[in-house]
């Protein structure tokens, strides 16, 4: 009976316990691959603590997450493939890792074949975006395309334009700066050199001294480093040994270094790393960061290396987000009623087995939209994280410090005040390019041309000179200054063929100085070398140290024609006209004042002749005034002088003006008669080309010859043909100067050289405006890293005035004999064309242009202002005379006299008016009974009375007053 009830009991017990057993948590497995290097211990800790965090927070209901972690050697890619194959047979649902684009690509061969999703926390190669090649890859990091934009913004922020690049030769290194190089090309930045090194399994065995030496020689002081941390730290150590991490250097590292290195408070940051600037993915912008960091910071650091502090590196944080991504995806899969079993496939078979739930798991991974610890976990259609943000970090003694941020919305924000570079250098001390010229010996080719380069075998005392001591001149002084400033040594030698340099049209080969540079016989050329476009195709030029142009030099010729009117040349015609007009004006003013002034002393005759006879005018008539004015002009005394104060004032100011005019004329006429006039019918290069009497030519194989040969502009094209037909070339400048002095020859060359000769030989002069404007510069081989260095120093020499001192020392200036020179436009850092220093031996005998010495109205305008101002003063004095005279005319006791000043003024005006009417009709005799006879008699009586009163006032006692009859 008991035995019969046992099966029934067991059946009942089983029916009660089985539902309970079904609710027990099941195990969900994931796999992870990391390198066994020491720098990856924090990534392993992040995986283990992330799994604990998922289980503690029950993110996957009724399931326990397990992680199978396998390690491999860092560059053992085949070993990674074998490990992934092994993991695919272990019932895993996804594979996390490894670190690095090359390693991820290796594992993707397995994950893609067996269709197990692969989560890559750190894989930034832009090639990984291709879903056709990597169909089961899910990336948690932005590609290096974005990181390149961040670094480009940092470079742009500091205003740097030159840099060098150093990368590892793996996929992560070589593909990391593809976008940056494109941006640099668009912005016009100069990448001096791109170097790469081969990674090794043991980072201590990498050798980068050759690459670092190339970076040092390139001159750029901004170095971009893209490699993983294990290699980057060794690279920087070797760079420190080579003194490439001190003051003046700036190293910028990518997330491969910043994301995997963290210095604790008790750790000492190596000195060669201080000031390192880097770009680092953010690790603390997710909402779960604080919650997870409670677990991370309380973990036992002995068991979990890297934990135990409130700090986590960027790469380990990405591994935490990878675990959370899988947990959220698997949770969503369960909520949707899906049930998947772990993969247990054989990848070593052909064809390989595939996990049947791989597509489903992949789709749920890509649809996750949850908060992580670094940022929100969300993907675009192509599997790219949507939220990308970087920190700009600076390595200080207490570790990485955030000094800026970057995101797609706001771009770059950085604080210069807290940013220090290698060796403690600040932003203002940084220069993106510094030449490595110190302690180098340069081979410098030169060409003799006075006063730029001169060669002497003996000194002033007859002692022999050797080597560089044989050379002197403006260019040599400039070279010595550059050597002191930049610290290089040099060895001078003269060009073998004594030519500046010209390209053969048939062979394309250069000769002369340019040829020595092109064919590596010299490191630099220092002489009066003209900068031309053709030369710059094969060599580099610095900024011009002297601006120049072409002109021609020829003999002076004495003028053969004379002009009988040369005595009038000291004054411009306009000034002569103004002198005569003023003379006439003074005569008119004197005549008017004489007629109007009450004190002019005009004598009046009595009317003895009776009516019908005209009055006799005053002896100071208009004719007399005109004679007085001209007599004063030619410094002859007149017969009559004005008696009224107003008239005398006019004479005084007129005399003062005449004194200045005559003195100026006399001095200028003496100068004209003393200096002989020199002239020629050729005043420009166009005049030279239009005639056939004077032969002209240039130095053979010079820049001037190249200009004429290549020009398609008239008259230069025609002149080139004429010179070829006449074979009027010369072999050197000395020969050209000699022919210009002794023959009917015009030598065409650079104005600076010709002006120097003309200022020292009084029989020569330069003629015409400047053409072919260019300049003299220092030449270096094409793409020389030192071109910009020398250009900056030349600009410094110009701004400091050092070049002006050299120009003055060597008495280099523009000839004062050039005719009709037109000033040329110039760059602000270059000296003006026509730079002139009056130290020539021919200054006393130089040819003066008539037009420069003729006196014009504008130069004598003050004299005429004085004269006409005096006339104005005279009229004011005349007004005062009238007021005084009218005041004396007033007498209230005499009814016949004016009672008020106004009445006195009115009466005087009436008398003047009547006199003018009377005298206008004096040509018509009036006998007795004529209507105007009585008026004439009254006017005579009034004039006699006024004359007497005026005479008494001037000669008698002051108490006598004029009596008006």
Buried (B, 14 or more C-beta within 10 A) or exposed (E): EEEEEEEEEEEEEEEEEEEEEEEEEEEBBBBBBBBEBEBBBBBBBBBBBBBBBBBEBEBBEEBBBBBBBBBBEBBBBEBBBBBBBBBBBBBBBBBBBBBBBBBBBBBBBBBBBBBBBBBBBBBBBBBBBEEEEBBBBBBBBBBBBBBBBBBBBBBBBBEBBBBBBBBBEBBBBBBBBBBBBEBBEEEEBBBBBBBBBEBBEEBEEBEBEEBBBBBBEBBBBBBBBBBBBBBBBBBBBBBBEEEBBBEBBBBBBBBBBBBBBBBEEEEEBBEBBBBBBBBBBBBBBBEBBEEBBEBBBEBEEEEBBBBBBEBBBBBBBBBBBBBBBBBBBBBBBBEEEEEBEBBEBEBEEEEBBBBEBBBBBBEBBBEBEBBBBBBBBBBEEEBBBEBBBBBBBBBBEEBBBBBBBBBEEEEBEBEEEEBBBBBEBEBEEBBBBBBBBEEBEBBBBBBBBBBBBBBEEEEEEEEEBEEBEBBBBBBBBBBEBBBEBBEBEBEBBBBEEEBBBBBEEEEEEBBBBBBBBBEEBBBBBBBBBBBBEBBEEBBBBBBBBBBBBBBBBBBBEEEEEEEEEEEEBBBBEEBBEBBEEBBEBBBBBBBBBBBBBBBBBBEBEEBEEEBBBBBEBBEBBBEBBBBBBBEBBEEEEBEBEBBBBBBBBBBEBBBBBBEBBEEBBEEBBEEBEEBEBBBBEBBBBBBBBEEEEBBBBBBBBBBBBBBBBEBEEEBBBBBBEBBEEEEBBBEBBBBBBBBBBEEEBBBBBBBBBBBBBBBBBBEBBBBBBBBBBBBBBBBBBEEBBBBBBBBBBBBEBBEEEBBBEBBEEBBBBBBBBBBEBEEBEBEEEBBEBBBBBEBBEBEEEBBBBEEEEBBEBEEBEEBBEBBBEBBEBBBEBBEEBBBEBBEBBBBEEEEEBBEEBEBBBEBBEEBEEBBEEBEEEBEEEBEEEBEBBEBBEBBBBBBBBBBBBBBBBEEEEEEEEBBBE
